[in-house]
Amino acid sequence: MAPSPWRAWSEEHLAEAAELGEIAINQIVYAEVAVGFATIERLERTLQGVGLKRLGLPWAAARRVAEAFLAYRRDGGPRTTPLPDFFIGAHAEVAGLTLLTRDPCRVRTYFGGVKLIAPQETTPG
């Protein structure tokens, strides 16, 4: 798999966030990140090096996922099951977390109160 052009941006902003306080990952983000690693061991070493706290998805997020997904479907969204972004956005919303994302559109649309660390509307590099 070719390296993502967003890697440097993500690493820079994760480092900045870590300087300001604790940074965390949930199961959904873990799964999304894991596909970029050849082995689970390499992923685990990387996550330990970054110092990420592991958070479980709160039950309160489930209701917000359902509400956002229903709004998405009303807006013409084609999916029959909620997208991972809904779980991530709902978790950030109910826990009052700042979310680092390279694709803020869906979060802004369905979880407008979530504080975001996101790139400008340009491609890196």
PyMOL commands that set and color helices and strands:
alter all, ss='L'
color gray80, all
select helices_A, chain A and resi 7-20+27-34+40-50+59-74+84-95+105-110
alter helices_A, ss='H'
color red, helices_A
select strands_A, chain A and resi 24-25+53-54+99-100+116-117
alter strands_A, ss='S'
color yellow, strands_A
deselect
rebuild
show_as cartoon
